[in-house]
Amino acid sequence: MGLAYLVGRLDHVLKTRLRDSLAPAGLTVPQYTALSVFRAHGSLSNAQLATRTMVSPQSANEMVKQMEAKEWIARTPDPAHGRIIQISLTDAGEAVLAECDARVAEVERTMFPELDEAGRVALLGQLRGAVRALSVQGI
């Protein structure tokens, strides 16, 4: 099997395991990704969120509506651009994210049980490099 095949297979299996681990908290994998992006980058527009979470702007908009209804995020007008709405993480969003971080960490430990912290940092660097090499925007 080639590397690309195995990465694709890993993506499929990982999404399934993450979905199962996040479901008890009422969170989907894209929602977890979005909340994590808000934590890392602060307020974002819907377009920026779509790019960072690898979904269409329409899907991001639907996801934002669902997360806003659960009070995990808040939308406020951008002070510099009246038509742009900035989206940010709320305390409730931070709480559900913190709860789910442990679940995601457990999936990661299961995926790489023998990886120590130095190996984890090295693997993260290699994966970021692969994403940058294959994408226009990188991460």
N, C-alpha and C positions, 0 to 999 in steps of 0.2 A: 504494500500500500504506500502511496505517496504522501508526502507531508501535507499537501493541500487537502487531500481526502481526509486525513486524520484530524486536521484542524477543523474541517467542516463537521466531521462526526462528533468531535469534542464540543463544538458549538451547539449541536443538536441535543446531546446528552446533558450538557451543562444547563441549557435553558430549561429542560424538563426538571432537573433536580432543583434548580433555583425556584421554578414555578411552584413545585411541591413544598418547598421550605418556606416560601413567602405567603402562600395562600392562607394559612391560619391567622395571619395578621391583617388579612384583607387587602394585601398588596400584590400587584402584578409585577412581573420582571421589568417591563418598561417604566412603570411607576417608580420602582426602586431605583432604576437607573436615573430617572429624571430627578428624584429627590436628592440622590447622590451628586448629581451635576449641580444642582442649586447650592448644596453645601460647599462644594469645591469652588464654584465660580460666582456665588452671590446671585443677584437679580439678573434675569435674562429676558429677552423678548421671546415670543412664541417661535419665531423663525430661528433664533439662536438655539432654543431648546430642541427643536426638530433636528437641527444639524448635529448637536452634541449627543442626542439619544438615538440617532440613526433611524428616524421615522419621518414620514411625510408631514408637512405643515398641518394638513387636515387631521391626521392621527394625533399629532401633538396637541392640537386645539381640543379634540375630544378628551384626551387624557387630562389636560389642564382643567376642563370643566368637571371631570370626575374628582380630581384631587382637590379642587376648590370646594366642591360640595362636602368633602370630608374634612375641610378646614386644614389640610396639610400645606396648602400654599395660599398666598394672597396676591391679588393683582392690583397694581397701582399705575396711574398714568406716568409716563416718563416726563420728567420736568423739562427736558431739552426738546422733546418731540411729542407734541400733543396727541398724535395718532398712534404712537407706540405704547403698548402696555408692558410694564415690567412685572415679572413674576418672581416671587421670592418664597423661601421656606418659612413656615410658621413654627411656633413652639410645638404644636401638635405634630407637624411634619417631621420636625427634628426628633421627637419622641418615638414615632413609629419607625423612623429610619434607624435610630439607635437600637431599637428592639430587633430589627431585621439584620443589622450589621453582624450580630453574633451568629445568626442563622446562615448568612452568606459565608462568614469565616469558616464555619463548620463544613460547608460544602467544599470550600477551597482546601481545607485540611484533608478531607476525604480524597480529593482529586490528586493531591501531591503529599501523601503522608510522610515521606522521608525528607521533605524539603525544609531546611533550616532557614533562619532569617536571611542569612547572606545569599543562599540559593534563591530565596523568594525575591530579593532585591535584584539579583542578576536576571532572573526570569522576567520580571516586570520590565527591566531595561531592554531585554531582547524583544519582548512583545511590542513595546512602544516603538522600538526601532522598525519592526516589521510593519506596523500600521503606518508609520511615517513614510516608509519606503514605497508603500502601495497606494497611499492616498495623497490627494492634493493638499488637504488641510491639515492632516496629522492630528495628533491629540495632545 
